[in-house]
């Protein structure tokens, strides 16, 4: 195993006169030029954004809004069409039920009439057989 013989590192202090006078953005000698460049860059970015980027974003948002409105209108048309189809289906179903009910009633009446005829004939045949016998 290798052993290192490292010695502690000490700190070296540099006098303030060699470094300058504090934090550079707050240096009083360059403060005015920094404010000028800040204003120029701000104006340039503002013009760039307002003339190029924001109109593009605005047109994208407008196109999106129009597409959403068209999609909602189309969905409403489909909903109206499906509601009309459902209403037509329910009407046809009600008419079919009414026809089926009328047919069932008619068939029931015919069956009752046929049953009455059969009873009368059976009664007549019993009466005839009772007279002949």
Secondary structure, DSSP 8 states (H G I E B T S, - for coil): ---------------HHHH-SS-GGG-TTTHHHHHHHHHHHHHHHHHHIIIIIHHHHHHHHHHHHHHHHHHHHHHHHHHHHHHHHHHHHHHHHHHHHHHHHHHHHHHHHHHHHHHHHHHHHHHHHHHHHHHH-
